[in-house]
Every structure is written in C-alpha cells, then in structure tokens.
C-alpha cells in the first residue's frame, strides 16, 4: 500500500511540474536555463536590471519554443533591437526578395534645354 501511495505522490508531483512548466512562459524558462548575460555584448544582468534581458528566437520564429531552449538566447534590449534591425534589413535587401527596392531609371531630364536657353542673347 505504501508503494502505491508513493507512486501516486510521485505521479502527482510529475504532473504538477509539467503543468507549472506549461504555464511558465519561455522567458522564465530561458532565465532558469541560461546565465543572466547578454549573448552579444556579454553584459551581466541581475536584480531590477534583469528586465532589460530579453529572449531572442534564433530562427526569428516566436512560435518555435522547444523545451530544451535550443531556439533561444538571452540578449539585452539594445542587442535584441540591433539583431531584429539586421534581420529586417537582410530580408528587405536580399537578392530575389520580393520586397527588394527597385531602382527607378530617370526618363526625364529637367536641364535638357538649358544650354539652348543660355545661348539665346
């Protein structure tokens, strides 16, 4: 009987841990998994400044949250903003991107007749 109650208690504990992990956001998990250091500038964060440390998704897919944290890295606010700006620029200016800016060829020359007007005396 004792082994049954021990097994039930252990199963209850496992289920409670799983429920807590599911409810805990990926930021909380990442902060438990990784040291509180920015992965780019290597600044350390603690106390109130810990809120300046963010979780960056390495593949930029915020729905990809594996339990082992392999898609996460901790970055400070500044490095995180810089990483997303670089990613946006890469997407915008990459070869073959549908959003690559097109260079317009000028067809109008506003000074075409200027020389003729200046020679008129």
C-alpha positions, 0 to 999 in steps of 0.5 A: 500500500505504501508503494502505491501511495508513493507512486501516486505522490510521485505521479502527482508531483510529475504532473504538477511540474509539467503543468507549472512548466506549461504555464511558465512562459519561455522567458522564465524558462530561458532565465532558469536555463541560461546565465543572466548575460547578454549573448552579444555584448556579454553584459551581466544582468541581475536584480531590477536590471534583469528586465532589460534581458530579453529572449531572442528566437534564433530562427526569428520564429516566436512560435518555435519554443522547444523545451530544451531552449535550443531556439533561444538566447538571452540578449539585452534590449539594445542587442535584441533591437540591433539583431531584429534591425539586421534581420529586417534589413537582410530580408528587405535587401536580399537578392530575389526578395520580393520586397527588394527596392527597385531602382527607378531609371530617370526618363526625364531630364529637367536641364535638357534645354538649358544650354539652348536657353543660355545661348539665346542673347 
